[in-house]
Amino acid sequence: MAVGKARSKRSTSGSYTSTVTTVVFVALCVLGLWMLTSNSIISPQTTARTSTTSSFSASGERHLSKPSDRRDPPVYEDTEGDLPDDAIKSDETKPLQATNDEDDKSQEDQLKSEETPNVEAGEDNNEKQEPEQETSRDNKNEEENATVVEENPPDIQRKESAEEEEKQKEYENQASEESALTQNQLAQGIAEKNSEAEETQQTKDEESNVNQGVDENKSEEKNQLEAEVEKREAESQENSQESQNQITEEDQQQRLQQQQQQEHQQKQEQENSDTRSDETLQESSQPEIQEVTSHETQQNEEPQQSQLASQDQESSQTTDEKKAQIENKETQSESNQQQRNSNQEAKQETTTQDKAPSSSSTISFQSGESSGIPIESKESKKSWSTQADQSENQKERRKDGPDGTIYGYTWQLCNETAGPDYIPCLDNEKAIMKLHGRKHYEHRERHCPEEPPTCLVPLPEMYKSPVEWPQSRDKIWYHNVPHTLLAEVKGHQNWVKVTGEFLTFPGGGTQFIHGAMHYIDFIEKAVPDIAWGKRTRVILDVGCGVASFGGYLFERDVLTMSFAPKDEHEAQVQFALERGIPAISAVMGSQRLPFPSRVFDVVHCARCRVPWHVEGGTLLLELNRVLRPGGYFVWSATPVYQKLKEDVEIWKEMSALTVSMCWELVSINRDKLNSVGAAIYRKPTTNDCYEQRKHKRPPMCKTDDDPNAAWYVPLQACMHRAPVDGAERGTRWPEEWPRRLQVSPYWLNKAQMGIYGRPAPDDFASDYEHWKRVVNKSYLNGLGISWSNVRNVMDMRAVYGGFAAALKDLKVWVLNVVNIDSPDTLPIIYERGLFGIYHDWCESFSTYPRTYDLLHADHLFSKLKKRCKIAPLMAEIDRIVRPGGKLIVRDESSAIGEVENLLKSLHWEVHLAFSKDQEGILSAQKSYWRPDTYVASS
């Protein structure tokens, strides 16, 4: 061994020289003990051993940083191994992590306090080395390397004499010096070796001068000093041994814990892998589940491998190579420290206030064809038209925006008259003031600002988390929608009442004062063929009021698209959405409704105040466009059952109009309980009646008029011919609910290429299986979402409606939004018993603020940013979502990073941000934060 070799070459200097050496060494020991107790101890930098321990903490396995108040988070990185533990661990693990945090802190403090004396002693020893050390310098260097790597040196305890203990102490001091010195001190120590000869000569001159004044009793003093040195050496050696043993025990415990955790994670991954191997996708779909915990294992394995490699490297290095190694270590230490800080900040940013996903849950996530995600085929776009193409009179609103990420965005509150109820495209006062007329309710239609707003809508005072469904159908918090006008003017009709801190809804309406359920049953009894929840699944309720009719139809398994204008019936649609009932703000005005043709099974109007009979029946002809051939129009209004002069005149005109439209009057029945009546009409399924009409009024639409064009398209006073080809949509009634949800529409044929490149029916089926798997494997359990708090859901970029179909068994409803520049698949969505709307996300949506619990955006941002800016869309998302509401984004990694930064600037809680193979998923939750300043009024 190197130690034995060093002992055999111990110097045999004269007694005078030994005395001086002993005096100097004792002085250094005393100085070291004094500095140990002083307050000016230099804090050592992390050594090779302690840096390894720190890396364990930074990996996230044992160390959890305290929350930070930082507002500028680090840039999101696409590295798959950087997924923070907090993104997948529940709040229940926090106490244990906090305990580990304190244990790590105490261990690090203890290491620092024990290494400090060695640093101080090492500095002085470096300046005054004995001449005899020259002959054993090479052996010392070998011993230094061995001492750093060695974990438990038992040979040191077997010293037989005080001289051997003195020599071994020098070796230990040298080893401690190498392990505790900072990078600059080590470099200085190497440089001093070049001037070793000069220091030796200086030392000899000093010894000569001291020897001249030595007393004759030097032998006695030598014995006393040697005895004192032996005593101090024994104490120092014992402390050093305890410190090394403690470090060794800590390292062993850490390695044991790490090995146990790795084995547990590997076992967990194997179980999940076995489960995934049993699941197969239809056609070419492949397993898509990505275990987030596997990245934790990688993070834990990397520091361990790095530690072993570092130890092997140190044991084989020579003294001449140390300078280069020191420089490399200094650079690597700075890089590792920055990475640890970044990881700790990411953990702090992603800490959830809602229930976070458990560590055993999996994140279902696609990355191109390799993970089963349906990729939209470029070839398929040739066979699908878009709403933008169909709507010839669409406005041009494309804005070019920056591709880079927006940092440090400053948000302000909107300074608008509507205040907390601001809807940008319906409250554009400047545009409304410029209108030439309001005869056709143009002032209630959409008039979007030229530049989409980037301000945030304020919250109402004393806003609370909404009442959950189904209790919300009957009552909501008054302060969430603090409007009482409807209660004053419609309270006697059981629309809404003020009851303490709640607004209550007895379930009545103008035509069904005694309750909506009785009225619903009355309609079905009048025409049994309506068959709520079987033949009739999707209906349109015009002039819905507070949407109690649609709210109670949920009990019959019917989905109702309710709409009403933002007018003097204050906040009627807002009441509906707050109750958990689907509704939009729209009006029967001068433009087509944003729906495809021939999609609604029933259209309903109960005292909806729409003049159907005027101007050649233009508005009723719009209902004819959206009503399915063979569908029913239910008209419950005073002209049906009252004999007032005005009502009689309206009934005559309405009767003549419906006859000329070839609508069949199926039933006129009177509801005795509510003292109302209803006329029910049926739309024809063939063109025979149209061809037999004498006056041809209203006229048939031109052949080049697309009935599906609906985005900013003016109304046409004409009728479209009924489809006659058996393979054309509308010639047959859909399958009964719920079978129609799962089967491919009969008019999708294999000759037509689907959105993802397969034959259309296969594409449809594959998309459904894909979203069922994503929802069941990821969304329901892996994102920390409490679905009992979710009622109103929007799919911001729907294709076939697979996401909504996968949520069928939950107590939620999903509004499917088909973008105007996407393939027009909205008719398919209606065909399967779901509903949706056309929209351009470069503009604001026609809904009130704080009306949705969850928004889902699948590859929306990466496609939209080619046409418009992302920041206004994020402001719109913030406007639509309720405080506490969620956002799920699946998109390209670059888009995920940009959205994440904007969400953080909006003070949203980002629960998960994960990327792989240039694809990512993000889950976030809106907070109650609002800015303090308002936008300057223009």
QUIVEN-V867320 format. One record per residue. N is the residue number from 1. SS is DSSP state (H for helix, E for strand, - for the rest). OMEGA is omega in whole degrees, -180 to 180 (NA if undefined). Layout:
n: <N/N>
ss: <SS/SS>
omega: <OMEGA/OMEGA>
//
This chain:
n: <1/2/3/4/5/6/7/8/9/10/11/12/13/14/15/16/17/18/19/20/21/22/23/24/25/26/27/28/29/30/31/32/33/34/35/36/37/38/39/40/41/42/43/44/45/46/47/48/49/50/51/52/53/54/55/56/57/58/59/60/61/62/63/64/65/66/67/68/69/70/71/72/73/74/75/76/77/78/79/80/81/82/83/84/85/86/87/88/89/90/91/92/93/94/95/96/97/98/99/100/101/102/103/104/105/106/107/108/109/110/111/112/113/114/115/116/117/118/119/120/121/122/123/124/125/126/127/128/129/130/131/132/133/134/135/136/137/138/139/140/141/142/143/144/145/146/147/148/149/150/151/152/153/154/155/156/157/158/159/160/161/162/163/164/165/166/167/168/169/170/171/172/173/174/175/176/177/178/179/180/181/182/183/184/185/186/187/188/189/190/191/192/193/194/195/196/197/198/199/200/201/202/203/204/205/206/207/208/209/210/211/212/213/214/215/216/217/218/219/220/221/222/223/224/225/226/227/228/229/230/231/232/233/234/235/236/237/238/239/240/241/242/243/244/245/246/247/248/249/250/251/252/253/254/255/256/257/258/259/260/261/262/263/264/265/266/267/268/269/270/271/272/273/274/275/276/277/278/279/280/281/282/283/284/285/286/287/288/289/290/291/292/293/294/295/296/297/298/299/300/301/302/303/304/305/306/307/308/309/310/311/312/313/314/315/316/317/318/319/320/321/322/323/324/325/326/327/328/329/330/331/332/333/334/335/336/337/338/339/340/341/342/343/344/345/346/347/348/349/350/351/352/353/354/355/356/357/358/359/360/361/362/363/364/365/366/367/368/369/370/371/372/373/374/375/376/377/378/379/380/381/382/383/384/385/386/387/388/389/390/391/392/393/394/395/396/397/398/399/400/401/402/403/404/405/406/407/408/409/410/411/412/413/414/415/416/417/418/419/420/421/422/423/424/425/426/427/428/429/430/431/432/433/434/435/436/437/438/439/440/441/442/443/444/445/446/447/448/449/450/451/452/453/454/455/456/457/458/459/460/461/462/463/464/465/466/467/468/469/470/471/472/473/474/475/476/477/478/479/480/481/482/483/484/485/486/487/488/489/490/491/492/493/494/495/496/497/498/499/500/501/502/503/504/505/506/507/508/509/510/511/512/513/514/515/516/517/518/519/520/521/522/523/524/525/526/527/528/529/530/531/532/533/534/535/536/537/538/539/540/541/542/543/544/545/546/547/548/549/550/551/552/553/554/555/556/557/558/559/560/561/562/563/564/565/566/567/568/569/570/571/572/573/574/575/576/577/578/579/580/581/582/583/584/585/586/587/588/589/590/591/592/593/594/595/596/597/598/599/600/601/602/603/604/605/606/607/608/609/610/611/612/613/614/615/616/617/618/619/620/621/622/623/624/625/626/627/628/629/630/631/632/633/634/635/636/637/638/639/640/641/642/643/644/645/646/647/648/649/650/651/652/653/654/655/656/657/658/659/660/661/662/663/664/665/666/667/668/669/670/671/672/673/674/675/676/677/678/679/680/681/682/683/684/685/686/687/688/689/690/691/692/693/694/695/696/697/698/699/700/701/702/703/704/705/706/707/708/709/710/711/712/713/714/715/716/717/718/719/720/721/722/723/724/725/726/727/728/729/730/731/732/733/734/735/736/737/738/739/740/741/742/743/744/745/746/747/748/749/750/751/752/753/754/755/756/757/758/759/760/761/762/763/764/765/766/767/768/769/770/771/772/773/774/775/776/777/778/779/780/781/782/783/784/785/786/787/788/789/790/791/792/793/794/795/796/797/798/799/800/801/802/803/804/805/806/807/808/809/810/811/812/813/814/815/816/817/818/819/820/821/822/823/824/825/826/827/828/829/830/831/832/833/834/835/836/837/838/839/840/841/842/843/844/845/846/847/848/849/850/851/852/853/854/855/856/857/858/859/860/861/862/863/864/865/866/867/868/869/870/871/872/873/874/875/876/877/878/879/880/881/882/883/884/885/886/887/888/889/890/891/892/893/894/895/896/897/898/899/900/901/902/903/904/905/906/907/908/909/910/911/912/913/914/915/916/917/918/919/920/921/922/923/924/925/926/927/928/929/930/931/932/933/934/935/936/937/938>
ss: <-/H/H/H/H/H/H/H/-/-/-/-/-/-/H/H/H/H/H/H/H/H/H/H/H/H/H/H/H/H/H/H/H/H/H/H/H/-/-/-/-/-/-/-/-/-/-/H/H/H/H/H/H/H/H/H/H/H/-/-/-/-/-/-/-/-/-/-/-/-/-/-/-/-/-/-/-/-/-/H/H/H/-/-/H/H/H/-/-/-/H/H/H/H/H/H/H/H/H/H/H/H/H/H/H/H/H/H/H/H/H/H/H/H/H/H/H/H/H/H/H/H/H/H/H/H/H/-/-/-/H/H/H/H/H/H/H/H/H/H/H/H/H/H/H/H/H/H/H/-/-/-/-/H/H/H/H/-/-/-/-/H/H/H/H/H/H/H/H/H/H/H/H/H/H/H/H/H/H/H/-/-/H/H/H/H/H/H/H/H/H/H/H/H/-/H/H/H/H/H/H/H/H/H/H/H/H/H/H/H/H/H/-/-/-/-/-/H/H/H/H/H/H/H/H/H/H/H/H/H/H/H/H/H/H/H/H/H/H/H/H/H/H/H/H/H/H/H/H/H/H/H/H/H/H/H/H/H/H/H/H/H/H/H/H/H/H/H/H/H/H/H/H/H/H/H/H/-/-/-/-/-/-/-/-/-/-/-/E/E/-/-/H/H/H/H/H/H/H/H/H/H/H/H/H/H/H/H/H/H/H/H/H/H/H/H/-/-/H/H/H/H/H/H/H/H/H/H/H/H/H/H/H/H/H/H/H/H/H/H/H/H/H/H/H/H/H/H/H/-/-/-/-/-/-/-/-/-/-/-/-/-/E/E/-/-/-/H/H/H/H/-/-/-/-/-/-/-/-/H/H/H/H/-/-/E/H/H/H/H/-/-/-/-/-/-/-/-/-/-/-/-/-/-/-/-/-/-/-/-/-/-/E/-/-/-/-/-/H/H/H/-/-/-/-/-/-/-/H/H/H/H/H/-/-/-/-/-/-/-/-/H/H/H/-/-/-/-/-/-/-/-/-/-/-/E/-/-/-/-/-/-/-/-/-/-/-/-/-/-/H/H/H/-/E/E/E/H/H/H/H/-/-/-/H/H/H/H/H/H/H/H/H/-/-/-/E/E/E/-/-/E/E/E/-/-/-/-/-/-/-/-/-/-/-/H/H/H/H/H/H/H/H/H/H/H/-/H/H/H/-/E/-/-/-/E/-/E/E/E/E/E/-/-/-/-/-/H/H/H/H/H/H/H/H/H/-/-/E/E/E/E/E/E/-/-/-/-/-/-/-/H/H/H/H/H/H/H/-/-/-/-/E/E/E/-/-/-/-/-/E/-/-/-/-/-/-/-/-/E/E/E/E/E/E/E/-/-/-/-/-/-/-/-/H/H/H/H/H/H/H/H/H/H/H/H/E/E/E/E/E/E/E/E/E/E/-/H/H/H/H/-/-/-/H/H/H/H/H/H/H/H/H/H/H/H/H/H/H/H/-/-/-/E/E/E/E/E/E/E/E/-/-/-/-/E/E/E/E/E/E/E/-/-/-/-/-/H/H/H/H/H/-/-/-/-/-/-/E/E/-/-/-/-/-/-/-/-/-/-/-/-/-/E/-/-/-/E/E/-/-/-/-/-/-/-/-/-/-/-/-/-/-/-/-/-/-/-/H/H/H/H/-/-/-/-/-/-/-/-/-/-/E/-/-/-/-/-/E/H/H/H/H/H/H/H/H/H/H/H/H/H/H/H/H/H/H/H/H/-/-/-/-/-/-/-/H/H/H/-/-/E/E/E/E/-/-/-/-/-/-/H/H/H/H/H/-/-/-/-/-/-/E/E/E/E/E/E/E/-/-/-/E/-/-/H/H/H/H/H/H/-/-/-/-/E/E/E/E/-/-/-/-/-/-/-/-/-/-/-/-/E/E/E/E/E/E/E/-/-/H/H/H/H/-/-/-/-/-/H/H/H/H/H/H/H/H/H/H/H/E/E/E/E/E/E/E/E/E/E/E/E/H/H/H/H/H/H/H/H/H/H/H/H/H/-/-/-/E/E/E/E/E/E/E/E/-/-/E/E/E/E/E/E/E/-/-/-/-/-/-/-/-/E/-/-/-/->
omega: <179/-179/179/179/-180/-179/-176/-178/-179/-176/180/-179/180/-176/180/-180/-180/-180/-179/179/-179/179/-179/-177/179/179/179/179/179/179/179/179/179/-179/178/-179/-178/-180/-176/180/179/180/-178/173/-179/179/178/-179/-176/176/175/178/179/-180/175/-180/-178/-180/179/-176/-177/-172/177/-177/174/-180/-180/178/-178/179/-179/-176/177/179/179/180/-176/-179/-174/180/-177/180/-178/177/-177/-178/-177/180/-177/179/-176/-178/-173/180/179/180/179/178/177/179/-179/179/179/-179/-178/179/-180/179/-179/179/-179/-177/-179/-178/-174/180/180/178/-178/-180/-179/-179/-179/179/-179/-177/-176/177/178/177/-176/-179/180/-175/-178/-177/-179/179/179/-180/178/-178/179/-179/-179/-178/-180/-177/-174/-175/-176/-177/-179/-177/-176/-177/-176/177/-175/-177/180/180/178/178/177/-179/-180/177/178/178/-180/177/179/180/179/179/-179/-176/-173/-179/173/-177/-179/180/177/179/179/180/179/-180/-178/180/180/180/-175/-177/-180/179/179/179/179/-178/180/179/-180/179/-180/180/-179/-177/-179/-178/-179/-179/-179/-179/-175/-179/180/178/179/-180/180/-179/180/178/180/179/-180/180/-179/179/180/179/-179/-180/179/178/-180/-180/179/180/-179/178/-180/179/-180/180/179/179/-180/179/180/-179/178/178/-180/-180/179/180/179/179/179/-180/179/177/180/178/-180/178/179/179/178/179/-178/-178/179/-176/177/178/175/-179/-173/180/-177/179/-173/-174/178/-179/178/-177/178/178/173/179/178/180/-179/-178/-176/178/180/178/179/-180/-179/180/-179/180/179/-178/-178/-178/-176/-177/173/-178/-178/-177/-173/-177/178/-180/-180/179/179/-180/-180/178/-179/179/178/180/180/180/178/-180/178/178/179/180/180/178/179/178/-179/-178/-171/177/-174/171/172/180/-177/179/-180/-177/-180/-179/-179/180/178/-169/-175/175/180/-176/-177/-179/172/-180/176/179/-179/-177/176/180/-177/-179/180/-177/180/175/177/179/177/178/-176/-177/-174/-177/180/177/178/-176/-177/-179/178/-179/180/179/-176/179/-179/180/174/-178/180/-179/176/178/178/180/-175/-179/-178/177/-177/-178/-172/172/-170/-176/177/-180/179/-173/180/-180/-179/179/-177/-179/-179/180/-180/-176/-177/176/179/-178/176/-179/-177/174/-173/175/179/175/180/-177/176/177/-179/-178/180/176/171/178/177/178/180/173/-175/174/-177/174/8/179/-177/178/-175/180/176/177/179/-175/176/175/-170/179/-175/-177/180/177/-179/-174/-178/-179/-179/176/176/172/-175/178/175/-179/-178/-180/-180/162/-176/-176/-178/178/-179/178/-178/-178/179/-177/-175/173/-177/-175/177/-180/179/178/178/180/-178/177/179/178/-178/-179/178/172/-180/174/177/175/180/-179/-176/-179/178/179/-176/-179/-165/-174/179/171/177/178/178/-180/-179/176/174/179/177/179/179/179/-173/170/-179/176/178/-179/172/-172/-177/172/-166/170/-178/178/178/174/-178/-178/177/178/-177/-179/-178/179/174/175/-180/-176/170/-174/-177/-177/178/173/-174/-180/175/177/171/-176/-176/180/179/171/-173/175/177/-177/-174/174/176/-180/-174/-169/-173/174/176/178/-177/-177/178/177/175/174/177/179/-174/-179/-180/174/-174/179/-174/172/-179/-177/178/-176/-176/178/-179/-171/178/-176/174/-175/-179/-180/180/179/180/-179/179/-179/180/179/179/-179/-177/177/180/177/180/174/179/175/-174/-173/166/-177/-178/177/-175/-179/-178/179/178/176/-179/173/-176/-178/179/179/-178/180/179/179/-176/-178/-180/-176/-177/-179/-180/-172/177/177/-2/-175/172/-180/177/-176/-180/178/-177/-179/-179/178/-172/-175/-177/179/179/179/177/179/-179/179/176/-178/177/178/-178/179/-177/180/-178/180/178/180/179/176/-180/175/177/175/9/-179/-177/179/-170/-175/177/178/-176/-176/170/-178/-176/178/-180/179/179/-178/-176/172/177/169/-169/179/178/177/179/-178/180/179/179/179/179/-176/174/180/180/-178/-176/-175/-173/-169/-175/-174/-170/-176/178/-179/174/-173/175/177/-176/177/-177/-176/176/171/-169/178/-178/176/177/-176/-178/179/179/180/-180/180/-173/-174/177/179/-180/168/-174/173/-179/180/175/-177/-174/179/177/175/-174/180/-178/175/177/-179/177/-178/-179/175/175/178/-178/-173/172/178/174/-176/167/178/178/-180/-176/175/179/174/173/-175/-179/179/-177/173/180/-177/-180/179/177/-170/-178/179/-176/-175/175/-177/-176/-175/-178/-176/177/178/177/175/178/176/178/179/-174/-172/176/170/-173/179/-172/172/175/-179/172/-173/174/-176/-179/178/178/180/-180/179/-179/-180/178/178/179/176/176/178/171/176/179/-177/-176/172/-171/-178/174/177/176/175/-176/177/-179/175/-176/-179/-179/178/179/-175/172/177/-180/-175/179/174/179/-179/-178/NA>
//
